[in-house]
Structure formats: structure tokens, C-alpha cells
Amino acid sequence: MKNRITQKQLADKLGVDEPEMSRILHYKIERYSIDRLVGYLEVLYPKMSFKLFAA
């Protein structure tokens, strides 16, 4: 919402369909691997750097 991008536009950018995008936006992410979610993050924020730590 903040970036004024529609769910459809976001889905297209990530290469997923709208129902899948809806699941992600509503935090229903248990079916996705960390690698897959990080891949989406890299597409949306290519200059961002981050570290993952195991708990």
C-alpha cells in the first residue's frame, strides 16, 4: 500500500500468481522455504543486505 503497487503488479514482479501473492501478503508463509522468501526479498530490494541466524 505504501508504495502504491497493486497485488497483481507485485505478483507479476515476483513471478507468482495473485492467489499466491495474497497468501504471502497475509503471512500464510509456512508452505514456503526460507530460500524462496529470501529470493522474493532480493527481487523487491536488490540493494538490501541481511544476515539470517538460526535460533
PyMOL CGO cylinders between C-alpha atoms (Angstrom):
from pymol import cmd
from pymol.cgo import CYLINDER

trace = [
    CYLINDER, 0.00, 0.00, 0.00, 2.78, 2.39, 0.95, 0.3, 1, 1, 1, 1, 1, 1,
    CYLINDER, 2.78, 2.39, 0.95, 4.39, 2.07, -2.48, 0.3, 1, 1, 1, 1, 1, 1,
    CYLINDER, 4.39, 2.07, -2.48, 1.05, 2.22, -4.31, 0.3, 1, 1, 1, 1, 1, 1,
    CYLINDER, 1.05, 2.22, -4.31, 1.59, -1.06, -6.13, 0.3, 1, 1, 1, 1, 1, 1,
    CYLINDER, 1.59, -1.06, -6.13, -1.30, -3.42, -6.69, 0.3, 1, 1, 1, 1, 1, 1,
    CYLINDER, -1.30, -3.42, -6.69, -1.28, -7.04, -5.63, 0.3, 1, 1, 1, 1, 1, 1,
    CYLINDER, -1.28, -7.04, -5.63, -1.34, -8.01, -9.32, 0.3, 1, 1, 1, 1, 1, 1,
    CYLINDER, -1.34, -8.01, -9.32, 1.68, -5.81, -10.11, 0.3, 1, 1, 1, 1, 1, 1,
    CYLINDER, 1.68, -5.81, -10.11, 3.58, -7.24, -7.16, 0.3, 1, 1, 1, 1, 1, 1,
    CYLINDER, 3.58, -7.24, -7.16, 2.70, -10.79, -8.19, 0.3, 1, 1, 1, 1, 1, 1,
    CYLINDER, 2.70, -10.79, -8.19, 3.92, -10.09, -11.73, 0.3, 1, 1, 1, 1, 1, 1,
    CYLINDER, 3.92, -10.09, -11.73, 7.19, -8.65, -10.41, 0.3, 1, 1, 1, 1, 1, 1,
    CYLINDER, 7.19, -8.65, -10.41, 7.82, -11.75, -8.29, 0.3, 1, 1, 1, 1, 1, 1,
    CYLINDER, 7.82, -11.75, -8.29, 6.63, -14.17, -10.97, 0.3, 1, 1, 1, 1, 1, 1,
    CYLINDER, 6.63, -14.17, -10.97, 3.79, -15.64, -8.93, 0.3, 1, 1, 1, 1, 1, 1,
    CYLINDER, 3.79, -15.64, -8.93, 0.02, -15.71, -9.39, 0.3, 1, 1, 1, 1, 1, 1,
    CYLINDER, 0.02, -15.71, -9.39, -2.36, -13.49, -7.42, 0.3, 1, 1, 1, 1, 1, 1,
    CYLINDER, -2.36, -13.49, -7.42, -3.63, -16.20, -5.02, 0.3, 1, 1, 1, 1, 1, 1,
    CYLINDER, -3.63, -16.20, -5.02, -0.03, -17.00, -4.08, 0.3, 1, 1, 1, 1, 1, 1,
    CYLINDER, -0.03, -17.00, -4.08, 0.73, -13.30, -3.61, 0.3, 1, 1, 1, 1, 1, 1,
    CYLINDER, 0.73, -13.30, -3.61, -2.31, -12.99, -1.36, 0.3, 1, 1, 1, 1, 1, 1,
    CYLINDER, -2.31, -12.99, -1.36, -1.07, -15.87, 0.81, 0.3, 1, 1, 1, 1, 1, 1,
    CYLINDER, -1.07, -15.87, 0.81, 2.31, -14.18, 1.19, 0.3, 1, 1, 1, 1, 1, 1,
    CYLINDER, 2.31, -14.18, 1.19, 0.79, -10.79, 1.98, 0.3, 1, 1, 1, 1, 1, 1,
    CYLINDER, 0.79, -10.79, 1.98, -1.40, -12.36, 4.65, 0.3, 1, 1, 1, 1, 1, 1,
    CYLINDER, -1.40, -12.36, 4.65, 1.60, -14.12, 6.28, 0.3, 1, 1, 1, 1, 1, 1,
    CYLINDER, 1.60, -14.12, 6.28, 0.47, -17.62, 5.28, 0.3, 1, 1, 1, 1, 1, 1,
    CYLINDER, 0.47, -17.62, 5.28, 4.08, -18.50, 4.53, 0.3, 1, 1, 1, 1, 1, 1,
    CYLINDER, 4.08, -18.50, 4.53, 4.51, -21.89, 6.20, 0.3, 1, 1, 1, 1, 1, 1,
    CYLINDER, 4.51, -21.89, 6.20, 4.49, -23.55, 2.77, 0.3, 1, 1, 1, 1, 1, 1,
    CYLINDER, 4.49, -23.55, 2.77, 7.49, -21.50, 1.54, 0.3, 1, 1, 1, 1, 1, 1,
    CYLINDER, 7.49, -21.50, 1.54, 11.15, -22.18, 2.20, 0.3, 1, 1, 1, 1, 1, 1,
    CYLINDER, 11.15, -22.18, 2.20, 13.41, -19.50, 3.61, 0.3, 1, 1, 1, 1, 1, 1,
    CYLINDER, 13.41, -19.50, 3.61, 15.34, -19.59, 0.33, 0.3, 1, 1, 1, 1, 1, 1,
    CYLINDER, 15.34, -19.59, 0.33, 12.21, -18.83, -1.64, 0.3, 1, 1, 1, 1, 1, 1,
    CYLINDER, 12.21, -18.83, -1.64, 11.16, -15.96, 0.63, 0.3, 1, 1, 1, 1, 1, 1,
    CYLINDER, 11.16, -15.96, 0.63, 14.68, -14.51, 0.57, 0.3, 1, 1, 1, 1, 1, 1,
    CYLINDER, 14.68, -14.51, 0.57, 14.57, -14.73, -3.23, 0.3, 1, 1, 1, 1, 1, 1,
    CYLINDER, 14.57, -14.73, -3.23, 11.41, -12.63, -3.25, 0.3, 1, 1, 1, 1, 1, 1,
    CYLINDER, 11.41, -12.63, -3.25, 13.08, -10.13, -0.92, 0.3, 1, 1, 1, 1, 1, 1,
    CYLINDER, 13.08, -10.13, -0.92, 16.08, -9.89, -3.25, 0.3, 1, 1, 1, 1, 1, 1,
    CYLINDER, 16.08, -9.89, -3.25, 13.79, -9.12, -6.20, 0.3, 1, 1, 1, 1, 1, 1,
    CYLINDER, 13.79, -9.12, -6.20, 12.00, -6.36, -4.29, 0.3, 1, 1, 1, 1, 1, 1,
    CYLINDER, 12.00, -6.36, -4.29, 15.05, -4.88, -2.55, 0.3, 1, 1, 1, 1, 1, 1,
    CYLINDER, 15.05, -4.88, -2.55, 18.15, -5.76, -4.61, 0.3, 1, 1, 1, 1, 1, 1,
    CYLINDER, 18.15, -5.76, -4.61, 20.49, -3.42, -2.67, 0.3, 1, 1, 1, 1, 1, 1,
    CYLINDER, 20.49, -3.42, -2.67, 19.43, -4.68, 0.75, 0.3, 1, 1, 1, 1, 1, 1,
    CYLINDER, 19.43, -4.68, 0.75, 21.83, -6.83, 2.73, 0.3, 1, 1, 1, 1, 1, 1,
    CYLINDER, 21.83, -6.83, 2.73, 20.85, -9.05, 5.62, 0.3, 1, 1, 1, 1, 1, 1,
    CYLINDER, 20.85, -9.05, 5.62, 22.02, -11.98, 7.70, 0.3, 1, 1, 1, 1, 1, 1,
    CYLINDER, 22.02, -11.98, 7.70, 19.99, -14.96, 8.83, 0.3, 1, 1, 1, 1, 1, 1,
    CYLINDER, 19.99, -14.96, 8.83, 20.78, -16.58, 12.16, 0.3, 1, 1, 1, 1, 1, 1,
    CYLINDER, 20.78, -16.58, 12.16, 19.47, -19.90, 13.40, 0.3, 1, 1, 1, 1, 1, 1,
    CYLINDER, 19.47, -19.90, 13.40, 17.70, -19.71, 16.73, 0.3, 1, 1, 1, 1, 1, 1,
]
cmd.load_cgo(trace, "trace")
